Amino acid sequence: MKIYIKKNSKGEIASHNIYLAYEGFMDMGFEIIFYENIDEVTDNRKEDLIVGTIEDTRKTLSKFKIEVPEICYPDELKAFLGRKVWKSKLSNIENDPSKWNIFIKPIEGKRFTGLVVKEFRDFIGLRNGENDIDILCSETVNFVSEWRCFVRYGKILDVRRYRGDWRNYLNPKIVDKAISEFISAPYGYGIDFGVTDKGETLLIEVNEGYSLGSYGLQSIDYAKLLSARWAELTNSVDECDF
């Protein structure tokens, strides 16, 4: 397995997350190949891991005819949401103010960053030239702290706070229960939980393993998580499974 690491136009590793993965794979002794434009990567095998932008990763997987389903709200974890979540069209919400004051996010990838829509100007720029977009909608919840759990082969590698007050710590029993019931879980993924102003620990969403931010995770753990998910997606051997 070779590791393709994205650099920017200045010849620098393109982001902090990419550098952390680079450091982890270097420490494990893997061959590193740098690239700037993913279209220039033509001789890679499917098991060769791409560490770059989400678009780079998806383009590479598409080249090998690999489709990645969205996993943000798995059926077996709906009981942990504590709120109503449903699918809709962006136009359906945008054109009916009675449906505002909800959280929305695109079903497919990162077409726009999820947000609470309260007024018409919140919708400006979301379509980005598209006629309509499939979205997920959610009732709003007041989270006072938000945490990401990094999971590899069913075991938590680390938990990191990324928003809110650290004093409002999540309930580990609920986290453990959710992970144990996530039967369809990928080999590597992130799962976010929030603590509400009522003290409840609720599932925020599940995050795809190949596009996770590190949030301070140790470099080797981060690299191993990326490798686990990539190997699963490409049906290849995880050379970091140790």
C-alpha positions as CSV (number, residue, x, y, z in Angstrom):
1,M,0.0,0.0,0.0
2,K,1.2,3.5,-1.0
3,I,0.0,6.6,0.6
4,Y,-0.8,9.6,-1.6
5,I,-0.5,12.9,0.3
6,K,-1.9,16.2,-1.1
7,K,0.3,19.3,-1.3
8,N,-0.8,22.8,-2.1
9,S,0.5,25.1,-4.8
10,K,3.3,26.2,-2.5
11,G,4.6,22.7,-2.1
12,E,3.4,22.4,1.5
13,I,1.2,19.6,2.8
14,A,-2.3,20.9,2.2
15,S,-3.8,21.0,5.7
16,H,-3.2,20.1,9.3
17,N,-5.3,17.0,9.1
18,I,-3.4,15.8,6.0
19,Y,-0.1,16.5,7.8
20,L,-1.2,14.5,10.8
21,A,-2.0,11.5,8.6
22,Y,1.3,11.9,6.8
23,E,3.1,11.8,10.1
24,G,1.3,8.7,11.2
25,F,1.9,6.8,8.0
26,M,5.6,7.9,8.0
27,D,6.0,6.6,11.5
28,M,4.6,3.3,10.4
29,G,7.1,3.1,7.5
30,F,4.8,3.4,4.5
31,E,5.9,4.7,1.1
32,I,4.7,8.3,0.7
33,I,3.9,9.9,-2.7
34,F,3.0,13.6,-2.9
35,Y,0.5,15.0,-5.4
36,E,-1.0,18.4,-6.0
37,N,-3.8,17.7,-8.5
38,I,-5.7,14.4,-8.1
39,D,-6.1,14.1,-11.9
40,E,-2.3,13.6,-12.1
41,V,-2.6,10.5,-10.0
42,T,-3.0,7.9,-12.7
43,D,-1.0,4.8,-11.7
44,N,-2.4,4.2,-8.3
45,R,-4.0,0.9,-7.3
46,K,-7.3,0.9,-5.4
47,E,-5.6,-0.2,-2.2
48,D,-3.4,2.9,-2.3
49,L,-4.8,5.4,0.1
50,I,-5.6,9.0,-0.9
51,V,-5.2,11.6,1.8
52,G,-6.5,14.9,0.4
53,T,-9.7,16.7,0.0
54,I,-13.1,14.9,0.1
55,E,-13.5,15.6,-3.6
56,D,-10.1,13.9,-4.3
57,T,-11.2,10.8,-2.3
58,R,-14.6,10.6,-4.0
59,K,-13.0,11.0,-7.4
60,T,-10.6,8.2,-6.7
61,L,-13.2,5.9,-5.4
62,S,-15.4,6.7,-8.4
63,K,-12.5,5.8,-10.7
64,F,-12.6,2.3,-9.2
65,K,-16.4,2.3,-9.4
66,I,-16.8,2.3,-5.7
67,E,-20.0,4.0,-4.3
68,V,-20.1,5.3,-0.7
69,P,-23.5,5.4,1.0
70,E,-24.3,8.2,3.4
71,I,-24.3,7.0,7.0
72,C,-25.1,10.1,9.1
73,Y,-28.3,8.8,10.7
74,P,-28.2,4.9,10.8
75,D,-31.5,3.2,11.4
76,E,-30.2,1.3,14.4
77,L,-29.2,4.5,16.2
78,K,-32.4,6.5,15.7
79,A,-33.4,5.9,19.4
80,F,-30.3,7.9,20.4
81,L,-31.2,11.0,18.5
82,G,-33.8,12.3,20.9
83,R,-35.4,14.4,18.2
84,K,-37.3,14.0,14.9
85,V,-35.2,13.7,11.8
86,W,-36.6,13.5,8.3
87,K,-35.8,13.8,4.6
88,S,-37.0,16.6,2.3
89,K,-36.1,18.9,-0.6
90,L,-34.4,22.2,0.0
91,S,-37.1,24.0,-2.1
92,N,-39.8,22.4,0.1
93,I,-38.4,24.1,3.2
94,E,-37.2,27.3,1.5
95,N,-40.7,28.1,0.1
96,D,-42.6,27.5,3.3
97,P,-41.7,29.8,6.2
98,S,-43.9,27.7,8.5
99,K,-41.2,24.9,8.2
100,W,-38.3,27.1,9.2
101,N,-36.5,27.1,12.6
102,I,-35.1,23.7,11.9
103,F,-31.6,22.3,11.2
104,I,-30.9,21.2,7.7
105,K,-27.9,19.6,5.9
106,P,-27.4,18.0,2.5
107,I,-27.9,14.3,2.2
108,E,-25.1,14.0,-0.3
109,G,-21.7,15.0,1.0
110,K,-20.6,18.6,1.8
111,R,-22.7,20.6,-0.7
112,F,-23.2,23.1,2.1
113,T,-22.5,23.2,5.8
114,G,-25.4,22.2,8.0
115,L,-27.2,25.1,9.6
116,V,-30.4,26.3,11.4
117,V,-32.6,28.2,9.0
118,K,-34.6,31.0,10.6
119,E,-35.1,33.5,7.7
120,F,-34.9,33.7,4.0
121,R,-31.4,35.0,3.8
122,D,-30.2,31.7,5.5
123,F,-30.9,30.0,2.2
124,I,-28.8,32.3,0.0
125,G,-26.1,30.4,-1.8
126,L,-27.1,26.9,-0.6
127,R,-28.1,25.7,-4.0
128,N,-24.9,26.8,-5.7
129,G,-26.5,26.7,-9.1
130,E,-28.4,23.5,-8.6
131,N,-32.2,23.3,-9.2
132,D,-32.8,21.5,-5.9
133,I,-31.0,19.5,-3.3
134,D,-32.0,16.5,-1.2
135,I,-31.6,17.4,2.5
136,L,-32.0,16.0,6.0
137,C,-34.0,18.0,8.4
138,S,-33.9,17.9,12.2
139,E,-35.7,19.5,15.1
140,T,-33.4,21.9,16.9
141,V,-31.8,20.9,20.2
142,N,-29.7,23.2,22.4
143,F,-26.4,21.4,22.8
144,V,-24.1,22.9,25.4
145,S,-21.2,20.7,24.4
146,E,-20.4,18.5,21.5
147,W,-17.9,15.6,21.3
148,R,-16.5,13.4,18.6
149,C,-15.7,9.7,19.3
150,F,-13.2,8.1,16.9
151,V,-14.0,4.4,16.4
152,R,-11.9,1.7,14.7
153,Y,-13.1,-1.8,14.4
154,G,-15.8,-1.2,17.0
155,K,-13.4,0.2,19.7
156,I,-13.2,3.9,20.7
157,L,-9.7,5.3,20.0
158,D,-10.3,8.6,21.6
159,V,-13.0,11.2,22.4
160,R,-12.5,14.9,21.6
161,R,-14.6,18.0,22.5
162,Y,-15.0,20.3,19.5
163,R,-17.6,22.7,20.7
164,G,-19.0,24.0,24.0
165,D,-18.1,23.8,27.6
166,W,-15.8,20.9,28.6
167,R,-17.5,20.7,32.0
168,N,-20.6,19.3,30.3
169,Y,-19.2,15.8,29.7
170,L,-21.2,13.2,27.8
171,N,-22.6,10.0,29.4
172,P,-20.1,7.2,28.5
173,K,-22.7,4.5,29.1
174,I,-24.9,6.0,26.4
175,V,-21.9,6.2,24.0
176,D,-20.9,2.6,24.7
177,K,-24.5,1.4,24.2
178,A,-24.9,3.3,20.9
179,I,-21.6,1.9,19.5
180,S,-22.5,-1.6,20.5
181,E,-25.8,-1.4,18.8
182,F,-24.4,0.1,15.6
183,I,-24.3,-3.3,13.9
184,S,-23.8,-1.9,10.4
185,A,-20.9,0.3,11.5
186,P,-18.0,0.9,9.1
187,Y,-14.5,-0.3,10.1
188,G,-13.5,3.3,10.8
189,Y,-15.8,6.3,11.5
190,G,-16.5,9.2,13.8
191,I,-19.6,9.5,15.9
192,D,-20.7,12.8,17.4
193,F,-22.6,13.2,20.6
194,G,-23.9,16.3,22.3
195,V,-24.9,17.2,25.8
196,T,-28.1,19.2,25.9
197,D,-29.1,22.0,28.3
198,K,-31.2,19.4,30.0
199,G,-28.2,17.1,30.6
200,E,-29.1,14.5,28.0
201,T,-26.5,12.8,25.9
202,L,-27.9,12.6,22.3
203,L,-26.5,11.4,19.0
204,I,-25.6,14.3,16.7
205,E,-24.5,12.3,13.6
206,V,-22.2,9.7,12.3
207,N,-19.3,10.8,10.2
208,E,-17.7,8.9,7.3
209,G,-14.2,7.6,8.2
210,Y,-12.4,8.7,5.0
211,S,-13.3,12.4,5.6
212,L,-12.8,12.9,9.3
213,G,-11.0,15.8,10.9
214,S,-8.5,14.8,13.4
215,Y,-9.5,17.1,16.3
216,G,-6.3,16.3,18.2
217,L,-6.3,12.5,17.7
218,Q,-2.8,11.0,17.8
219,S,-1.2,10.7,14.4
220,I,-0.8,7.0,14.2
221,D,-4.4,6.4,15.5
222,Y,-5.6,8.8,12.9
223,A,-3.7,7.1,10.1
224,K,-4.9,3.7,11.2
225,L,-8.5,4.8,11.2
226,L,-8.2,6.2,7.7
227,S,-6.6,3.0,6.6
228,A,-9.3,0.8,8.1
229,R,-12.1,2.6,6.3
230,W,-10.2,2.8,3.0
231,A,-9.5,-0.9,3.1
232,E,-13.1,-1.7,3.7
233,L,-14.3,0.6,0.9
234,T,-11.8,-0.9,-1.6
235,N,-12.2,-4.5,-0.4
236,S,-8.5,-4.7,0.2
237,V,-6.2,-5.8,3.1
238,D,-5.8,-3.3,5.9
239,E,-2.1,-3.2,6.3
240,C,-2.5,-1.1,9.4
241,D,-4.5,-3.7,11.2
242,F,-2.1,-4.2,14.1
